[in-house]
Amino acid sequence: MYLSSRMPLGQSARPKHTDHSLVAGSERCAVPSRHRTRMHAAETKRSISLTKEDLINHLRGGCKPRHKWRIGTEHEKLGFNLRDNSRMNHDQIAKMLRKLESRFGWTPMMEAGKIIGVQMDGQSVTLEPGGQFELSGAPVDTIHKTCAEVNSHLYQVKAIGEELDIGFLGVGFDPKWSIPEIPIMPKDRYKLMKSYMPTVGSMGLDMMFRTCTVQVNLDFESERDMIEKFRIGLALQPVANALFASAPFKEGKPSGFLSLRGHTWTDVDNSRCGGLPFVFEEDMSFERYVEYAMDVPMYFVYRDGEYINALGQSWRDFMEAKLPALPGEYPTMTDWENHLATIFPEVRLKTYLEMRGADGGPWRMLCALPAMWVGLLYDDQAQQEALALISDWTAEEREFLRVEVPRTGMQTPFRGGKFQDICQQTVAISRGGLQRRGRDEVHFLKRIEEIAESGESLAEKFIGLYETEWNQSVDPLYKEFPY
């Protein structure tokens, strides 16, 4: 979710599925071979500093020819005890992970002698701070394959969960439990962040312990292509927020928001979150993002299996071997990859782009999210149509949508109409893109097409049930809408 954990630290956050030896030129991103070699030796202690150009080349190395573009989908869900709907603790999660290992052949991921996840064939199952159960899928070339991953994973955890009296719920925010009632997972970096978050924003702990998302990771061909996709992604994240809203409750009552998860991100840590207005400026580039990332305060440095507290310290000082937490030592490229993973904007740039604006939800919604973004961004015509749709939106309008859509969803007033109109246009553009892709993927949009047409999100359906059939209780949510 907020700190990618699909692979152990010290490895790339995304399984490698392409080589980056692309042809130099204005429409391709050339990466000097010396840099590629250096990346493989990232854990070796450095005697000289990385340069800013090294950091830029790392991002530029994500450029891929179109035939190598892939789709990586991640989703989180809440595990709960069937007897009382309380969140499952790490002992229960450990049993679940060990059964995934013994029964289905997953490989355990360990930290300080405790199992914290499993991995297999480019996929990983990991834990967010409050035990939110996350599947990070392998990079695949069709929506069919990413949806098949989800199907297989849900079959496995449901089968094991029945034996352990555990269920899983797909929503964007824990509907019932307060932060003190939620167990913290045994990862050292989570302990660091639990103490730090309240010092930089009012909702950081909510984000850590109570939110769930579904996101998709997508490739780009060139710097120009990255910029276009980045701009479309940032401007249209409120569309994902509105269509996928499933988080209206907090501690057993309506919160006043349709996506409390989306609202939570408006005050987590403004130094590393938000809508990134500079992406829409003329000088946007890989270099501009590197400059931004270098100014984001650090969280930690990972050395010899331990997390060294560097909270609030400067990456630029680290580049000069002046980091107070690790004086005299220069950062490695792995340190840079880890630092990039601690930045939480609505769209995040690594060697690919992460679309991070949707609430977690039921199975069909988990397949619809990658379908929507692939339709928009993996077809030339659709990408240009989406770019035209948002091209004259002002920074103030984009920020208004980022803040207001989590509250009022598709009914948010926008340019003399409702934001529902933008949602419908976006889904129509995506449909056209998927049709032109020719992979028989259009049907994955069906659920969000229905939502866009009706104007009623899953969150609004939940609120209606809460006020009527559920007798103002959220407990029926666990029985009627689990995976």
N, C-alpha and C positions, 0 to 999 in steps of 0.2 A: 504494500500500500504506500506508506510514506517513505520507507527506506527499503529499497529493493533487496530481497533476500532470496532470490530464486537460485542463486549459486552461492557457495561459501565465499566469504571475503577472501581476497587474494586471487580470485578468478574473475573473469569477465562476468558482469551481471547478466549477460545474454549469451546463450550457447552460440558458438561460432558456426555460421552456416555458409559464409561466403568468404572469398579472399578479396582483399581491397586493392589489388594491383590494377587500378583503373588507368585509362589513358589520360594523360595530362591535357588540360584545355579548359576553356571557359565553362563548358557544360559538364565537365567531369571533375572529380576531386582527386588530385594526385597526392599520394602520400609517399614521402621519401623513404626508400628502403631502410635507411638507417633507423628511422623511427619505428618501423614495424619490428625490427630486431630488438630495439630497446624495450618495446612493450612486453615481449616474451621474457625479458630479464627484469621485470618490474620489481620483484621482491629482493633483488640484490641491492645491498646498501650502496648508495650513490656517493661519489666523491665530488661531483659537481652538480650544480643545480639543473633541473629542468628549465627550459626556456619557455617563454610564452608561445613561441612558434611550435614547440613540442605539444603543448596543450591544444593549440588550434588544430594541429595535424591529427591529433587523436580524434577529435570530432569529425574532421574532414574524412577520416578513414571510414566513416560510416556510409559514404556515398557508394551506391551499388547500381549496376545496370538493371533495367526493369525486369529482366527475366530472373533475377535473383531476389527480387522483393519478396518478403515473407510477412506473415501475420502472427503476432504473438499475443495471446489473450491471457489475462490474469483475473481471478475473481476471489473474493473473500466472503466468508459466511460465518454466522454465529453458531457455535456448538452449544447445546443446552441439554440439561438432564430432563428426561421425560417425566420424572416424578413431580418436579416442582418448577420447571423452566429455568432454573438457575444455570449460570454459565459453567461449562465444564472447566475443571482445573488441570494443571499440568500432568498430574498422575494419570488422569483419564486420557488426556491427549497422548501421553507416552504409550499407553496401552494401544490406542488407535494406531499410532505410528509403527509400533512393533508388529502389529498384525498386518499392516500394509507391507512391511518388510517380509514377514514370514509367509504370508499367503499369496502376495502378488509380485514379490521379487524386487521391491524398492530397496535402495541402498540408504542406510541411516546417515544423517548429518548430526555430528556431535559438537557440543561445546561444554567445556569443564565437566566432562563425564556424563552429561545429560543429553538425551536425544532431543533435538530441536527441529527436526524435519527429515524428509526422505527425498530421494531423487532417482530418476530413471529416464533414460532415453531423451535427455534434453528437457524433461519436465521436473518440477520440484513441488513438494508440499511443505510449506513453512508456516511459521506462527507469527502473528502480529502481537503487540504487547499484551493485549488482554486475551490472548488465545484464539483470536479470529483465525480461522483455518483457511489458508490461501493455496490455491493451485496456480502455479505459473506454468503455462503450457509451452511446449517447444515451438520454435518458429516453423510455420507450415505455409503451404502455398494456396490453400482454399479455406473458405468458411466451413465447408463440410468437415475438414480434418480438425479444425480447432473445436468445432462443436462435438465431434466424436471424442476428443480428449475429455471434454467436460462430461459427456455421457458416461464414459468409462470410469472417470474419477468419482462421480456421484454414485454410481453403482457400487463401487468398492467401499466408500465411506458409509453408505446407507446400510450395506450388508453387515459391516462390522458394528456400526452404531446400534443396530437392532439387538446385537448380543450384549452390548455394554449399556443399554438403556439410554442412548444418546441420540438426539435428533439434530438436524441442521436447518437453520432459518436464513433465507436470503432477503435481507433488508439492508437499508443504508445506515441505520443507527439503532443501537440497542433500545428496544421499546420499553424496557422495564427496569433495568438494574442501574444503581448509582455506581460511581467510580470506586468507592471503598468496597463495594460488594463484588467487584470483578478481580480475579486473581491476576497477578503480573507474571509473565513468563520468564524463565530463568536465562535471560540473555543480558550480558553485562551492559550493553549499550542502552538497553531499555531503562535500566536503573539510573544511568547518567541522565537520560533524557527526561525521566519522570521528575527529577529535581530541577531541571533547567527550564522545562516548558512554561511553568507558571511565571517565570521571570520575563518572558518575551511576548506573552499573549494570554488572553483569558480563556481560550478553548483548546489549548494544546493537549491537555489530558483527555478531554472528550475525544479528540481526534485519535489519540493513541489507543484508547481502551474501548471506545463505543462505536466507531464507524467501520463500515464495510463498503468496498467499491468493486466495480468491474472496469477494467481498462484494457485498451488495445495498444500494442506497440507496432509502429509502422516504419518502413524504410523510405529513403529519399534518394534521388539520382544525383543531385548536384547541390551546390550552395543555393542557387536560385530556387530550385525545387523545394529544398528544406525551408526556405523563407516563406514561400507561398503556403506550404502545408502548415507551418507554424502559425501563420496569421489566420488561416481558416480555422485551425484547431482552437486557437484562443478565442476568436470571435464567436464560434458556434458551440463552445462547451456549455453555455446555458441551454442550448437545445437538448443536449444529452441530459443535463440536469433536469429539465422539465419533463422530457419523455420517460425517463427512468426513475423519477421520484418515487421513493418507497419508504421514506423516513419521517413520518409525521409525529411520532410519539417520543416522549422522554419521561422516564420514571413513571410509566403507567398512564400518562395523560397526553392529550394533544399539545404539541409544543408551540403551535402558531406558525409552523413551517411545514411545507410539503417535503422538502429535503433538508432535514436538520444537519445531515452530513455536509451538504453544500454550504449551508450557513456557517458551520463550524470552521471551515477553511478560511473564512473572512477574517478571523482573528486568532490564528495559530502563532505566526511569527512573520511579520510583514517584511523582514529582511530576506526571506527565502520563499515567500508565497505570493500569490496574486496573479494579475492579468498581464504583467510584463509589457507595459506600453512601448518600451524601446524597440520591441520586435516589429512594430509598425512604422518605425522611422526609416528614412532613406539609407542610413548607414548600417542597417542590420546586416550581420555577417556572422560566420563562426567566431571571428575575433571579438565581435561585440558581445557575444554570449560568454566567451571566456573572460572578458573584462568584468562582466556582471558576476560570474561565478567566483572569481577570485576575491570579490568584495563580500561574498556571503560568509558570515562567521562560521568557523569550524565547529564540529561536534567532538571528533575523536581521531586518534591515529591508531591503527591496528598493527601491533608488533608481537611476534612470537606467541600468538594465540591469545593476546590480551588487548583490551581496549584502553588506550591511554587517554585520560580526560584532557581534551583541548577545547572545552566549551567556550565559545565566544572569542577564541583566538583567531589570528589572521593568517589566511593562506599565503598572502604576500610575504609575511614574516617567515613562514615555512620555506618559501622559495629562496630566502636568503639565509637559511639555516639558523634563524633567530626565533623559532617557535618556543615559547616558554615551556611547553610540555615536553619538548624533545630538542633541547638546545644542541647546536652543532651538527644536526642531521638534516639532510635535504629530503624532500618528498620523492617518492617513486611514482611511476605512472599508475600503479594500483592505488596509491593514496589519492591521486586525482580522480580515478574512477569512483572511489568510495565517497569522496567529497561531492562529486556531481550527484550521487544518490541521496544526499542529504538536502537537496534543494527541491522544494515542493510547489512549483507553480501549477497552474491549470493544465499546461502542456509542458512536458519536461524534455529537454534535449540531452541525449547521450550520443551514441553512435546510431541512434534511431530516435523517433519521436514517440512519446508516451501520451496518450489521450486519457486524462485523469478526472473527467467531470461527472461521471455517472454513479448513481447509487447501485449497490449490489441488489440482486433481485432473483426471481425465479429462473428456471432453466431456460425458457424461451428468450428471456431478456438477456441472459448471458451470451446467447448466440446472436441476438439482434445488435448488440453494441459493436462488435467487430464488423458486422455486415454494414451498418450505417457508415462507419468511417472508411471502410474499404471502398464502398460505392462512391463516396465523396472524393477520395484522395488517390485511388489507384486507377483512375480513368481520366485522361487528359481533358475531355470535354466537361465532365462533371467538376473537375478541379477548377476550371476556368469559370464555370457557372457559379460555383460556390464563392470564388474570389470576387466575382462581380456582385453577388448578393451582399457581401459585407464591405465592399470597397469604400463606400462613403460613410460608414459608421464612424462616429467620433470616439475619441478615448473616453469621453464622459458617458456616451451611450453604452459602450462596452462595459464600463465599470458599473453603471446602473443595472445592467442585466446580470452581471456577476453577483451583485448584492441582492437584488430584488427577486430574481427568478426562484431561488430556493424558498422564498416565502409564498409567492403567488403563482408560480409555475406558468402554465400556458396562458393564464388570464392576466399576466403582467401587461400593462399598457405599453405600447411601443409604436411610435410614429403614426399616431392616429388610429391604430387598430389594436389587436391583441398579439401577443408573442406567439400564440397558436398559429397565426398566419406564417410566421418565419419557420416554425416547426414543420408545418405542412410542406412548405417550399423546400426545406432542407431534405426531408425524406423523399420527396419527388426527385430531386437531383440525384440522391443516392440510388434510387431505383433505376434511373437511367444509366448511371455508372455501372451498376451490377449487371444490367442487361447487356451492355456493350462488352463487359468482361467475358461473357459467354460461358460462365462456369455453373450455371443453373443455381444461383445463390439468392435470387430475388425473394424467394419465399421466406427467407430468414427475417425480412423486414415486416412481415405481416402483423406482428403484435404491435410494433410501434406505429405502423400505418393506422391501425385501429385507434390507438391512443391519440394520435395527432388529429384524427378525424373527429373523435368524440369530445376531445378536450378534457377528458378525465384520466388522470394518472392513477397508478396503483395506490399511491398515497391517499388520494381522494376517495378511492374505493374503501380503503381501510378506515378512514374517518367516518364514512357513511355507515359502515358495519359497527364501528365502535359506538355510535350514537343510537343504533337501533338493535340489531340482533345480538350484539355483544354486551349490551347493558353497561356500557362505559367501562369495559374491562379490556385489557390487551391480551389476557391469557388465551382467548380463543385464536389469536393470531398464530400461536405456536402449534395449535392442533389443525387449523385449516390451511395454513400456507407453508408447511415445512417442505424441504426437498423430498 
